Amino acid sequence: MIRLTDRLQVLADQIEQNETMADIGTDHGFLPIALWERGISPKVIMADISPGSLDKARENARSLYPEEAFDLRLGSGIRVLEKAEVDAVVLAGMGGALMIHILSEELEKTLSFQKLVLQPRNGQGKLRCWLLANGFSIMRESLVRERKYICEVMTVLPENRLAGRSPISKKMPGCGADSIEYEVPPWIKNAGPLADPFIVQKLSIEENVLRGMLKSKHADEKQLQQVKMRIAYLKTLKEGV
């Protein structure tokens, strides 16, 4: 049986019993294979734009379960899927901008799935802003440590799939895609024991930026005030953890 890393286990935990799933950018294929072998997902699809990565997934599946015909698909993003073909779609380990591109390319198809599980490497604020502006709600945010990084995992539902459930997210009028409020949203403080270290890490980055700007003789006053506002927000958020 495959033993998942902490990051992959958090992703696996977002998939409920009997949910079918597709792993876009599957690489080694460990997540879908693990969900299948544990009897959680009766159907899994492994997809990747890289032939080499898909070959790795194929070899892993073949070596573990030589008699099982797993569904592996070569192609870009969700182009390899039909509308509503699976319950959950996982995109992990890629940038937020690429996720936006993949999800927006065929938005009607994206909205046909019951759930998205997203783990962006960067551009998290832009991704959250896009999701909330395009008919999605964030139901859960999870944090998991991977080496020196704290990874963010978003469990997202189309608004037409809420069925009375209450999302943790909310649109924030006046805040743009680059706003600190989307980069480190207020609901992240409820994401578990890593919430405080996560906010402190973000605060440290902003304070380093401010120190560098104050040393400069040509610091832009508007940018200076923006950084100070970001720091004030993060300090308030930290106090509430």
ABEGO torsion letter per residue (X at the ends): XBBBBAAAAAAAAABBBGBBBBBBGAEAGAAAAAAAAAGABABBBBBBABAAAAAAAAAAAAAABAABBBBBBBEBEAAABBBGABABBBBBGBBAAAAAAAAAABAAAAAABABBBBBBABGAAAAAAAAAAAGBBBABBBBBBBEABBBBBBBBBBAAAAGGBBBABBBBBGBBAABAAAABBAAAAAAEAAAAAAAAAAAAAAAAAAAAAAABAABBAAAAAAAAAAAAAAAAAAAAX
